[in-house]
Every structure is written in C-alpha cells, then in structure tokens.
Amino acid sequence: MKFWKKLRVVIAYDNPDLNGEPRIFVSNKLNWTQAQKILQPYILRDPIEHLFRDEKQELGLEDCQQRKKQEVLRYWELCFVAHTFLELVYQVDYP
C-alpha cells in the first residue's frame, strides 16, 4: 500500500434521505475540497458519451482518417455542424 497516492473520496446518494445504494467517486485532485467540484465531471460524463456515440455512428466521425491537425479540426467541425442542423430540423430532445 505504500505506492498508493492520496485520493479524495466522495460518497453520494441520489436522495436527501440517504436511502439506497451510495455511489462512491474517487479523485486524485487533492486541491478540490468541495464535493460538487469532484462530482461535476461525473455529471457531464453521460451526455458527452452520448454525443460522441451519435457523432461516431450517425455522422461518420469514426471513419475520419485525416492525419494533419488542420484536417482533423475541419472534419470535427463539419460533423458537429451537421449534428446541429439535424437537431434543429428534427427537434431532438435528449434525456
């Protein structure tokens, strides 16, 4: 255990009564002293994963084979512009 680093641990419940199974979050950011600061990246994780999945499957981001940075950025921007237009046309609501 001597090789373990110091970690911050947050134990959270999804209700104010603290019933049910707790969720345990671990961070190596020792300067984050507030629980909300540690939980913020985890809260954003699910919507970001859904966005990347949609971009890869529906707009062809996984087929991107550009090598230069400028080409990758251009392809990336085009994919997200296409995604934005599709959302505007179809009024997609994400949970």
N, C-alpha and C positions, 0 to 999 in steps of 0.2 A: 504494500500500500504506500510505500514511501515515494513512488513515482507519480502518484495521483496529484493533480493540481487542485488548488482551491476552486470551489464552484459555488454559485448561488443557486438555491433551490426554492421554487415557489410551489406550494400545494394549493390548488384552486378547486372550487366546486362550482357547478353551474346554477346553484340556487343559494339564496341568502340563509336558508335554514341549515346548510352544511349537511344535507342528506345525500345519500347515494355514493357513487364511487368518486373519489378525488382524482384529479389529474395532476400529474407531477411534471413540472417544467424545470429544466436544468440549463444554466448558462455559465459560460466562463468569463462573462463580463462582470468583473468584481466592482467596477465603478457604477454599475446600475443598481442602486439601492432600493428603488421603488418597484413593487411587484408589477405595476402597469407597464413600466418600461421593458421588463422582461417578457411580459405576455404579448406586447404589441406585434413582434414579428410572427408569433404563432397565430394570432388572429388574422393576419394578412395572408398567411400561407395558403389556405384553401382557395380563395378567389384567384390568387396568382397561378396556382397549379391548374385550375380550370381554364384560365385564359391561355396558358401555354399549350394545354392539351388541344383546345379548339384551334389554336394557330397551327399546330403541327398537323392535325388530322384534316381540318377543313380548308385551310389556306395554303398548304404545301410547304410550311416552314421546315419540315423535316427533310425535304428534298433539296434544300439550299446547299449548293456546292461551291459557293464563291470562296476565294482564298484571300483576297485583299480586303483590308478593313473597310474601305470606302464602298466596295461592292456589297459586303455583308450588311452594312448600315442601310444602304439603299434598299436592299431586299427586305430587311426588317421593317423599314418604314412603309414600304408598299404593302406588306402583309397587314400591318396594323391599320393603314388607311382603308384597305379592303374590309377588314373586320368592322371598322367604324361605320362604313357605308352600309354594310349588311345589318348592323344593329339599328341604324336609323330607318332603313326600309322596312324591316320586319318587326321593329319594336320588341326586341328580345329582352325578357326580364330574367336575370339570374337570381337564384335563391340566395 
